[in-house]
Amino acid sequence: MSENKEDFALHCLVKNEEARKRLGIKAGFFWTTAKKLSVAISRCIAAMDDKGYDEDDFKKPVRVNLPAIGDLPPEGVFDTEFCNRYEKGGEDGKTMMLIPGAVPADQFHEQMAADDDASSDTASMDTPADSDNTAGDPLPAYAYNVNGEPMADVEKSMFHPVATLSERHRILSQFILEDKFSHQITPEQLAEVSRMELEMSDNYIQDMLLACHNVPGIQKLDTPGLWKFTDAFKRIFPRDKQRTLHMKINFAQAYADAHPIDRGLLVKEWQKGNRVSSINRTPSGANAGGGILTDRGEGFVHDKASLARDVAMGVLARSMDLDIYNLHQAHSKRVDEIVADNKPPFDVFCKAFLNMPGGMDYSRAIVVASVKEAPIGIEAIPARVTEYLNRVLTETDHASPDPLIVDIACGRTSQPMPVKGSANDDEEKPQPAGELADEPATPEAVEQDTTEHHPDPQPLENEPPVSQTEAGYKKILAELHEARKNIPPKNPVDVGKQLAAARGEYVEGISAPNDPKWVHNNYSASNQGEKEEVVPEEKQPAAEPEAVTRNADGTFDVSALFSAPSNQTEKMEARTERDGETPKESNQQETAGDTGQEITTDGGSGTGGDEAGEAADPVENGNFTV
């Protein structure tokens, strides 16, 4: 191995203009005695690091010819001021030549070398502001800005861009701002940020930094988004209230996962105390809710899956009673099957709740009860389902539902669901199927319209111009009102009479009097029956007489068992009495005249029938003797 060593001089140029302005230098020079160039380069990089410079700020070291002058820096020292006096040049372009107008500083370097030897080879720590010139020498041109101001003084008041700061400094730089974000901070603010980062006793700041470090999405936010996060963090977690680190991490994760449009709603929910992980939306874009406290318990994550199980419990509750808060294992299995099948009525009610703004805010009790008590077959028309839910979802306290609603959901009562009252209910009632659409309503149902419609006496030229369609509509409307005036009002009919007519009985005002089944030639009908037919409805029927009554003389009256005499018989009796005949004899004679023979009361013919009839029939005029 060769023991020959040689001197290596290395010139290190600054990488780019940005680094030159930041460091305040343009190049560095280093020389040493070594066996190989690679060893010299390694020593140059080590000396560069000793001076406080970063290897990445310089280009790769280039070997140059060592000038035979006494103005060289000490061996093994990375010097930047040497390049202010010398630059590459000469015939070969690799020799360090003195810049015209520059003055060597031999005495300064000799004194520096003596000091270095006295300090046991300790390298001096030069800064970019250090100069190898005497105290009276002027600063180089790059040490001033275009206005002639020293860059060292200007940098003290310069703003620092937030984008170039570290992760923790970026968060704290927006945390200290109150009104709005800023892409730059002052040196004083940067010093405050550094102090807050190193203040380990401030648990509030350290918890926030740790929560942000555990959520990569927060680190990816831009500067405005980062300020919004820190502002929301200060509002949700005030300094005077203790919150767990786990809760802060949950908020940071929810904020990073939420859509930028939903982050405002997310912050409002957390301010209210609702620790939601996301904002649920309906297909129309409205807030579906789900972040408030309900009867499901604190900490319960209510999402679309849990809502589907509640609807399935309502479907199952139609056929069996179940405990909605402590579901049996068999019931739970059946609920899972209903959700998996996704068939009506489950899917219709589930979509209705998901499409309803705030539909996920309702308690489990009212969801189960409303599905359970829904009319059978209503799911055939989804619009009817929505109308039904709008009427029965009357709950206001979702954390403590009405005990009646809970009893209905669990099957402990048979009472119907409470329904919202509406002033327009009467107007929205469907028309009965038995009534015609053009039939006027009965007086009991709708109050008769007494408003008179008169033509407008104002001249037509004073009226605003109307379209031909509107004029035709008004004409048809006037004809309709005129036609309705000619419709006779419908007389109210008693329900009892309608039922009697349906059974086949004759009812005045309903049955047709000319119908053959109501026409009879039975002249023996009692006068009492005719009277009963013409009796007004409000007259109560007379009490029915007893069948057998006892007379004062000891006889019994049984006339009630026989038909009352007809009107024709009464007239004949009255006529015969005027002629001096008894009613009985007159009746017998008229009968004999009709038949051509004399008929007695005992059924025989000939004279003497009276005596035989009296002997054969003990009953006379409805009386008999005991």
Buried (B, 14 or more C-beta within 10 A) or exposed (E): EEEEEEEBBBBBBBBEEEBBEEBBBBBBBBBBEBBEEEBBBEBBBEBBEBBEBEBEBBEEBEBBBBBEEEBBBBEBBBBBBBBBBBBBBEEEEBBBBBEEEBEBBEEBBEEBBEEBEEEEEEBBEBEBEEBBBEEEEEBBEEBBEEEEEEBEEEBEEEEBEBEEBEEBBBBBBBBEBEEEBBEBBEEEBBEBBEEBBEEEEBEBBBBBBBBBBEBEBBEEBEBEBBBBBBBBBBEBBEEEEEEEBEBBBBBBBBBBBBEEEBBEBBBBBBEEEBBBBBBBBBEEEBBBBBBBBBBBEEEEEBBEEBBBBBBBBBBBBEEEEBEBEEBEEEBBEBBEEBBEEEEEBBBBBBBBBBBBBBBBBBBBBBBBBBBBBBEEEBBEEBEBBBBBBEBBBBBEEBEBBBEBBBBBBBBEEEEEBBEEEEEEEEEEEEEEEEEEEEEBEBEEEEEEEEEEEEEEEEEEEEEEEEEEEEEEEEEEEEEEEEEEEEEEEEEEEEEEBEEBBEEEEBBEEBBEEEEEEEEEEEEEBEBEEEEEEEEEEEEEEEEEEEEEEEEEEEBEBBBEEEEBBBEEBEEBBEEBEEEEBEBBEBBBBEEBEEEEEBBBBBEEEEEEBBEBBEEEEEEEEEBEEE
